[in-house]
Amino acid sequence: MKSPWRVALCATAAVVMLGPSAANAKDAASGALFGYALGEAYPVSDTTRIVARSAARSALVTLIADAPVKPDDIGQVLLVTTPVSHTIIVIGVQEGFQEEASAREFARKYLHLLAAKYPDHQINMEVFDRRGSLRFSDDYELVVTLLEAYDGALVDAPWVVEMLYQARPGSPAAEFLARRIDADTNAAKLTEDNRGL
């Protein structure tokens, strides 16, 4: 099975970008989740833990957030950023479980919690059959996927719940992020070793 995380990286590289309201984002309806906002630059340091780099032209970076604001039953928050400015493109979670029932329970819990917190949401509860999503606004959504163990998962467990908070494809927020990816991709090319060219 192809990793949805990898699919998200590719899809994000192709279409996703955030709007100028990201700097003022306070909640999931306006671009923020777990203490981070889509479109903001992440402060990468020598202690930042990078867990993956996409092989795609965009060279997106997946890293572990240093100071997320999250419930205790979420182990770590993952951020997909651009390679140069480290603009946050996707905010995600991968939680591992030994049994399918526990994984489903976790996924349902968060879909219901977020649905209660954001009463104007639109929900698709297919997670009962492996996938669900919450649309917080015209610009932002959370996609929840239940996966059996697969190569490329960032957690080692038979069952994985993956939550990806992102700009909705085709939205103004997604278009803004797409432009940020393109700008970073072009800037990265300029910093590559070009001796003798």
Long-range contacts (C-beta under 8 A, 24 or more apart in sequence): 1-147, 1-148, 1-150, 2-150, 3-150, 3-151, 3-152, 3-153, 4-143, 4-145, 4-147, 4-162, 4-164, 5-62, 5-92, 5-94, 5-152, 5-153, 5-154, 5-162, 5-164, 6-54, 6-152, 8-80, 8-90, 8-92, 8-143, 8-164, 8-166, 9-54, 9-56, 9-60, 9-62, 9-80, 9-90, 10-54, 10-56, 11-169, 12-60, 12-80, 12-89, 12-90, 12-166, 12-177, 12-181, 13-54, 13-56, 13-57, 13-58, 13-60, 13-181, 14-178, 15-169, 15-170, 15-174, 15-178, 16-89, 16-90, 16-166, 16-167, 16-169, 16-174, 16-177, 16-178, 16-181, 17-89, 17-167, 17-173, 17-174, 17-175, 17-176, 17-177, 17-178, 17-179, 17-180, 17-181, 18-87, 18-89, 18-139, 18-167, 18-173, 18-174, 18-176, 18-177, 18-180, 19-139, 19-167, 19-172, 19-173, 19-176, 20-176, 21-173, 22-173, 22-176, 27-118, 27-136, 28-114, 28-117, 28-118, 28-134, 28-136, 28-140, 28-142, 28-165, 29-118, 29-120, 29-136, 29-137, 29-140, 30-137, 30-140, 31-139, 31-140, 31-167, 31-173, 33-91, 33-142, 33-165, 34-65, 34-68, 34-69, 34-70, 34-74, 34-77, 34-91, 34-93, 34-165, 35-65, 35-67, 35-68, 35-69, 35-70, 35-77, 36-65, 36-68, 36-77, 36-79, 36-88, 36-91, 37-88, 38-88, 38-89, 38-90, 38-91, 38-140, 38-165, 38-166, 38-167, 38-173, 38-177, 39-87, 39-88, 39-173, 39-176, 39-177, 39-180, 40-87, 40-88, 41-85, 41-86, 41-87, 41-88, 42-79, 42-81, 42-86, 42-87, 42-88, 43-86, 44-81, 44-86, 51-78, 51-154, 52-154, 53-83, 57-185, 58-82, 58-83, 58-181, 58-184, 58-185, 59-83, 59-185, 59-188, 60-89, 60-181, 61-86, 62-154, 73-106, 75-155, 78-154, 82-180, 82-181, 82-184, 82-185, 83-184, 83-185, 83-188, 84-184, 84-187, 84-188, 84-191, 85-180, 85-183, 85-184, 85-187, 87-177, 87-180, 87-181, 87-184, 89-166, 89-177, 89-180, 89-181, 90-164, 90-165, 90-166, 91-164, 91-165, 91-166, 92-162, 92-163, 92-164, 92-165, 93-161, 93-162, 93-163, 94-153, 94-154, 94-155, 94-160, 94-161, 94-162, 94-163, 95-155, 95-160, 95-161, 96-153, 96-155, 96-156, 96-157, 96-158, 96-159, 96-160, 97-157, 97-158, 97-159, 97-160, 97-161, 98-157, 98-158, 98-159, 99-158, 99-159, 100-146, 100-159, 102-159, 103-146, 103-159, 103-160, 103-161, 104-128, 104-146, 106-161, 107-132, 107-144, 107-146, 107-161, 110-144, 110-163, 111-144, 114-142, 135-168, 138-168, 138-171, 139-167, 139-168, 139-171, 139-172, 139-173, 139-174, 140-165, 140-166, 140-167, 140-168, 140-171, 140-173, 141-165, 141-166, 141-168, 142-166
